Amino acid sequence: MKAKTVVFIDYANLRASIRELGLFLDLRVLLTYLKKDYGASSLNFYYGLDQKDIKSKGFLEKVSGFGYKVISRDVKYIKVNL
């Protein structure tokens, strides 16, 4: 029986790390790599949906179009008084 590979991507943390390192990540290439080299059968992509940012919804639709299963929740803003 062959093992099943399922991938869970927390994009908020991944994105922050990639930026901090000054790198670029092509999500389409990553998906192809994970499917081809690791036999990933399911790729779950977690990221917040910012209703105040028009590009946010479009980005998640684009990622879904690549073949990821997008799981998102609305971003919550918390006012902090310091």
Beta strands, then each sheet from edge to edge (+ up, - down):
strand 1: 5-10
strand 2: 40-46
strand 3: 69-71
sheet 1: 1+ 2+ 3+
end
